[in-house]
Amino acid sequence: MNEKKTILSGIQPSAASITLGNYLGAVKNWASLQDEYNCMYAMMDLHTITVRQTPAELRKNTVSLLAQYIACGIDAEKNLMFIQSHVPAHAELAWILNCYTQMGELQRMTQFKDKSAKHKDNINAGLFTYPVLMAADILLYQTDLVPVGADQKQHLEITRDIAARFNSIYGDVFKIPEPYIGKESARIMSLQTPTAKMSKSDPNPNGCVFVLDDIDAVIRKFKRAVTDSEACVEYKEGKDGVNNLLNIYSSVTGKTVEEAVNEFAGKGYGDFKMAVAEAVAEELRPIHEKYNDLMKNKDYLESIYKKGAETANYMSRKTLTKVKKKVGFVI
């Protein structure tokens, strides 16, 4: 019997809630992987501080993110969940890998260019070397597969390049990770700027729906969603707002986009937007209930991340010790 492959992923606790885009594009699908793979999900707090955070909020958001993972269907018994900063090997391996990464490779990373443009007052070295820490996250656990969206492909490519370079010098140290291509998920865009990805940093508060938004806020945001002047629900090029709403409706109902288009044939945008809002609200309601219950039980959440850190530390030390030996450190 083949050993289960390892999948690793994570989200930054840089806001009080994950977005609807995070949920539909990633977290909702993670729950379907937990029987077939060894799944590891981290609260990526080390990555979060490339942008200034309020300490108390970061601590609260990190625990909240764990509760959201579980509320969204990630089974704490079947999956390993841990806080990134609780595993020192992430930062330690990142430093070593920095010495095997070329400046030119990091300068080509589009996310560094994008974040530098958004945070011109804080273009720090961590922002520049962020992909190396991400490589360390992945390589520490001899990860087989990494779920990646379109905006993360470049990070996995540089991880593979760093691993291959290290292996070419020292032998077979790191497993070269592959992208996990699962059930195709629609890319969820901003409700106000449907040509841009839905983001927690959207300057327009109506552009981003958060999983923990109360139901009234969810419905209000969808009612204000940008469409177009055609008043016709169909999926085609140039109808970015309508296409986005159809993708969201399809993702939460399980219907195909074609079935959704047929359902709203002859109906106006008001009815259409309300139907999408109500479908999303129904999807989020049990998540809210489960999340609220979990947040009342901080001891339970603490037991999960402490147990997760213990296991992750044990696993990561094996790889880190091997790396240290290879580069010549006294063990």
C-alpha positions as CSV (number, residue, x, y, z in Angstrom):
1,M,0.0,0.0,0.0
2,N,1.4,3.4,-1.0
3,E,2.2,5.8,1.7
4,K,0.0,8.9,1.7
5,K,1.5,12.0,0.1
6,T,2.0,15.1,2.1
7,I,0.2,18.4,1.3
8,L,1.1,21.7,2.9
9,S,-0.7,25.0,2.7
10,G,-1.6,28.0,4.9
11,I,-3.0,31.4,5.2
12,Q,-1.6,34.6,6.8
13,P,-3.6,35.8,9.8
14,S,-3.4,39.3,8.6
15,A,-7.1,40.1,9.1
16,A,-9.9,39.1,11.5
17,S,-11.4,36.8,8.9
18,I,-10.5,34.9,5.7
19,T,-12.2,36.1,2.6
20,L,-15.0,34.4,0.6
21,G,-12.3,34.1,-2.1
22,N,-9.9,32.2,0.4
23,Y,-12.8,30.0,1.4
24,L,-14.2,29.1,-2.1
25,G,-10.8,29.0,-3.8
26,A,-8.9,27.0,-1.1
27,V,-10.2,26.1,2.3
28,K,-13.5,24.6,1.2
29,N,-11.6,22.2,-1.1
30,W,-9.0,21.3,1.6
31,A,-11.7,19.4,3.6
32,S,-12.0,16.9,0.7
33,L,-8.2,16.1,0.8
34,Q,-8.0,14.9,4.4
35,D,-8.7,11.2,3.8
36,E,-6.4,10.8,0.8
37,Y,-3.4,12.8,1.9
38,N,-1.4,13.8,5.0
39,C,-2.5,17.4,5.2
40,M,-0.7,20.2,7.1
41,Y,-2.2,23.6,7.4
42,A,-0.3,26.5,9.1
43,M,-1.3,29.9,10.4
44,M,1.5,31.8,8.6
45,D,2.3,34.5,11.1
46,L,6.0,34.8,10.2
47,H,4.9,35.9,6.7
48,T,2.4,38.3,8.1
49,I,4.9,40.7,9.7
50,T,6.4,41.8,6.3
51,V,3.6,44.4,6.7
52,R,3.2,46.2,10.1
53,Q,0.7,44.5,12.4
54,T,-0.9,45.5,15.7
55,P,0.5,42.8,18.1
56,A,-2.7,42.1,20.0
57,E,-4.7,41.8,16.8
58,L,-2.2,39.5,15.3
59,R,-2.4,37.2,18.3
60,K,-6.2,37.2,18.2
61,N,-6.3,36.7,14.4
62,T,-4.0,33.8,14.6
63,V,-6.2,31.8,17.0
64,S,-9.3,33.0,15.1
65,L,-7.8,31.6,11.9
66,L,-7.4,28.2,13.4
67,A,-11.1,28.3,14.5
68,Q,-12.0,29.3,11.0
69,Y,-10.1,26.4,9.5
70,I,-12.1,24.0,11.7
71,A,-15.4,25.7,11.2
72,C,-14.9,25.5,7.4
73,G,-14.5,21.7,7.6
74,I,-10.9,21.0,8.4
75,D,-11.0,18.1,10.9
76,A,-8.5,18.6,13.7
77,E,-8.1,14.9,14.2
78,K,-7.2,14.2,10.5
79,N,-5.1,17.2,9.7
80,L,-2.0,18.7,11.3
81,M,-2.6,22.4,12.2
82,F,0.1,24.6,13.7
83,I,1.3,28.2,14.1
84,Q,4.3,28.8,11.9
85,S,6.3,30.8,14.5
86,H,5.9,27.9,17.0
87,V,8.3,25.9,14.7
88,P,11.7,27.7,14.8
89,A,13.0,25.5,12.0
90,H,11.1,27.6,9.5
91,A,13.2,30.7,10.1
92,E,16.4,28.7,10.6
93,L,16.1,26.8,7.3
94,A,15.0,30.1,5.6
95,W,18.3,31.7,6.5
96,I,20.3,28.7,5.1
97,L,18.3,28.7,1.9
98,N,18.8,32.5,1.6
99,C,22.5,31.6,1.0
100,Y,21.4,29.4,-1.9
101,T,19.1,31.9,-3.6
102,Q,20.2,34.5,-6.1
103,M,19.2,38.2,-5.8
104,G,18.1,38.1,-9.5
105,E,15.6,35.4,-8.7
106,L,14.0,37.4,-5.9
107,Q,14.0,40.6,-8.0
108,R,11.8,38.9,-10.6
109,M,9.1,38.0,-8.1
110,T,5.9,39.9,-9.0
111,Q,4.5,39.8,-5.5
112,F,7.5,41.8,-4.2
113,K,6.9,44.4,-6.9
114,D,3.2,44.5,-6.1
115,K,3.6,44.7,-2.3
116,S,6.5,47.3,-2.6
117,A,4.1,49.5,-4.6
118,K,1.4,49.2,-1.9
119,H,3.8,49.7,1.1
120,K,6.3,52.2,-0.2
121,D,7.1,53.4,3.4
122,N,8.1,49.8,4.5
123,I,10.0,48.0,1.7
124,N,11.8,45.7,4.1
125,A,14.2,42.8,3.5
126,G,11.6,40.3,4.7
127,L,9.3,41.4,1.9
128,F,12.2,40.7,-0.5
129,T,13.1,37.3,0.9
130,Y,9.5,36.2,1.6
131,P,9.7,33.5,-1.2
132,V,12.7,31.9,0.6
133,L,10.7,31.5,3.8
134,M,7.9,30.1,1.8
135,A,10.4,27.6,0.3
136,A,11.5,26.7,3.8
137,D,7.9,26.1,4.8
138,I,7.4,23.6,2.0
139,L,10.8,21.9,2.0
140,L,11.0,21.3,5.7
141,Y,8.3,18.7,5.6
142,Q,9.5,16.9,2.4
143,T,6.2,18.1,1.0
144,D,4.9,16.2,-2.1
145,L,2.2,18.6,-3.2
146,V,1.3,22.3,-2.7
147,P,-2.1,23.7,-3.6
148,V,-1.4,26.8,-5.6
149,G,-3.5,29.5,-7.1
150,A,-2.4,31.5,-10.2
151,D,-0.8,34.1,-7.9
152,Q,1.4,31.5,-6.1
153,K,2.8,29.6,-9.0
154,Q,5.9,31.7,-9.1
155,H,6.6,31.0,-5.5
156,L,6.4,27.2,-6.0
157,E,8.7,27.5,-9.1
158,I,11.4,29.3,-7.0
159,T,11.0,26.7,-4.3
160,R,11.7,24.0,-6.8
161,D,14.7,25.9,-8.2
162,I,16.2,26.4,-4.7
163,A,15.6,22.7,-3.8
164,A,17.2,21.5,-7.0
165,R,20.2,23.8,-6.6
166,F,20.8,22.5,-3.0
167,N,20.3,18.9,-4.1
168,S,22.8,19.3,-7.0
169,I,25.5,20.4,-4.5
170,Y,24.7,18.1,-1.5
171,G,22.8,15.1,-2.9
172,D,19.2,14.1,-2.4
173,V,18.2,16.3,0.6
174,F,14.9,17.8,-0.4
175,K,11.9,16.3,-2.1
176,I,11.0,18.5,-5.1
177,P,7.4,19.5,-4.6
178,E,4.7,19.4,-7.3
179,P,1.7,21.7,-7.6
180,Y,-1.5,20.2,-6.5
181,I,-4.1,20.5,-9.2
182,G,-7.4,19.6,-7.7
183,K,-11.0,20.3,-8.6
184,E,-10.9,23.6,-10.5
185,S,-12.1,26.5,-8.4
186,A,-13.2,29.8,-9.9
187,R,-11.0,32.7,-9.0
188,I,-13.2,35.0,-6.9
189,M,-12.9,38.6,-7.8
190,S,-13.8,41.9,-6.0
191,L,-17.5,42.8,-6.0
192,Q,-16.6,46.4,-6.7
193,T,-13.6,45.9,-9.1
194,P,-14.3,42.6,-10.7
195,T,-11.1,42.7,-12.8
196,A,-9.1,42.4,-9.5
197,K,-8.9,39.4,-7.1
198,M,-11.0,39.6,-4.0
199,S,-8.6,40.8,-1.3
200,K,-8.8,41.7,2.4
201,S,-6.8,44.8,1.5
202,D,-9.4,46.1,-1.0
203,P,-9.7,49.9,-0.4
204,N,-13.5,49.6,-1.0
205,P,-15.1,47.8,2.0
206,N,-17.9,46.6,-0.3
207,G,-15.5,44.8,-2.6
208,C,-14.5,42.0,-0.2
209,V,-16.9,39.5,1.6
210,F,-15.4,38.0,4.7
211,V,-16.4,34.6,5.9
212,L,-17.1,36.0,9.3
213,D,-19.2,39.0,8.0
214,D,-22.7,39.0,9.6
215,I,-25.4,37.9,7.2
216,D,-26.8,41.4,6.8
217,A,-23.4,42.7,5.7
218,V,-23.1,39.8,3.2
219,I,-26.4,40.6,1.7
220,R,-25.7,44.3,1.6
221,K,-22.4,43.8,-0.2
222,F,-23.9,41.6,-2.8
223,K,-26.8,44.0,-3.4
224,R,-24.1,46.7,-4.2
225,A,-22.0,44.4,-6.4
226,V,-20.9,45.9,-9.7
227,T,-22.6,44.5,-12.8
228,D,-23.2,46.3,-16.1
229,S,-25.9,48.1,-18.1
230,E,-27.1,45.1,-20.1
231,A,-29.5,43.7,-17.4
232,C,-28.9,40.2,-18.9
233,V,-27.5,37.3,-16.8
234,E,-25.1,35.6,-19.1
235,Y,-21.5,34.5,-18.9
236,K,-19.3,36.1,-21.6
237,E,-16.2,38.3,-22.1
238,G,-16.6,41.9,-20.9
239,K,-19.2,41.0,-18.3
240,D,-16.7,40.7,-15.5
241,G,-19.1,41.6,-12.6
242,V,-21.8,39.2,-13.8
243,N,-19.3,36.5,-14.5
244,N,-17.9,36.8,-11.0
245,L,-21.3,36.6,-9.4
246,L,-22.1,33.5,-11.5
247,N,-18.8,31.9,-10.4
248,I,-19.7,32.6,-6.8
249,Y,-23.2,31.2,-7.2
250,S,-21.9,28.1,-8.9
251,S,-19.3,27.5,-6.2
252,V,-21.7,27.7,-3.3
253,T,-24.6,25.8,-4.9
254,G,-22.7,23.1,-6.8
255,K,-24.6,24.1,-10.0
256,T,-22.7,24.6,-13.2
257,V,-22.4,28.2,-14.6
258,E,-24.6,27.1,-17.5
259,E,-27.3,25.9,-15.1
260,A,-27.1,29.2,-13.2
261,V,-27.4,31.2,-16.4
262,N,-30.6,29.2,-17.3
263,E,-32.0,29.7,-13.8
264,F,-31.8,33.5,-14.1
265,A,-32.9,33.8,-17.8
266,G,-35.3,36.7,-18.1
267,K,-34.7,37.9,-14.6
268,G,-33.2,41.3,-13.6
269,Y,-29.9,41.9,-11.8
270,G,-31.7,42.8,-8.6
271,D,-33.2,39.3,-8.3
272,F,-29.9,37.7,-9.5
273,K,-27.8,39.5,-6.9
274,M,-30.3,38.7,-4.1
275,A,-30.2,35.0,-5.0
276,V,-26.4,35.0,-5.0
277,A,-26.4,36.8,-1.6
278,E,-28.9,34.4,-0.1
279,A,-26.9,31.4,-1.4
280,V,-23.7,32.7,0.1
281,A,-25.5,33.5,3.4
282,E,-26.7,29.9,3.6
283,E,-23.2,28.6,3.0
284,L,-21.8,30.8,5.7
285,R,-24.4,30.4,8.4
286,P,-23.2,26.9,9.7
287,I,-19.6,28.2,9.6
288,H,-20.6,31.1,11.8
289,E,-22.3,28.8,14.3
290,K,-19.4,26.4,14.5
291,Y,-16.8,29.3,14.7
292,N,-18.7,31.0,17.6
293,D,-18.8,27.7,19.5
294,L,-15.1,27.2,19.0
295,M,-14.1,30.7,20.1
296,K,-15.8,30.0,23.4
297,N,-13.5,27.1,23.9
298,K,-10.0,28.6,23.8
299,D,-8.5,25.7,25.8
300,Y,-9.5,23.3,23.0
301,L,-8.0,25.6,20.3
302,E,-4.8,25.9,22.4
303,S,-4.6,22.1,22.7
304,I,-4.7,21.8,18.9
305,Y,-2.0,24.3,18.1
306,K,0.3,23.1,20.9
307,K,-0.1,19.5,19.7
308,G,0.4,20.6,16.1
309,A,3.6,22.5,17.1
310,E,5.0,19.4,18.9
311,T,4.4,17.2,15.8
312,A,5.7,19.9,13.3
313,N,8.8,20.5,15.4
314,Y,9.6,16.8,15.4
315,M,9.0,16.4,11.7
316,S,11.0,19.6,10.8
317,R,14.0,18.8,12.9
318,K,14.7,15.7,10.8
319,T,15.1,17.7,7.7
320,L,16.9,20.6,9.4
321,T,19.5,18.3,11.0
322,K,20.2,16.7,7.6
323,V,20.6,20.2,6.0
324,K,23.0,21.3,8.8
325,K,25.1,18.3,8.4
326,K,25.3,18.8,4.7
327,V,26.5,22.4,4.9
328,G,29.1,21.6,7.5
329,F,27.6,22.8,10.8
330,V,28.6,21.0,14.0
331,I,25.6,19.0,15.2
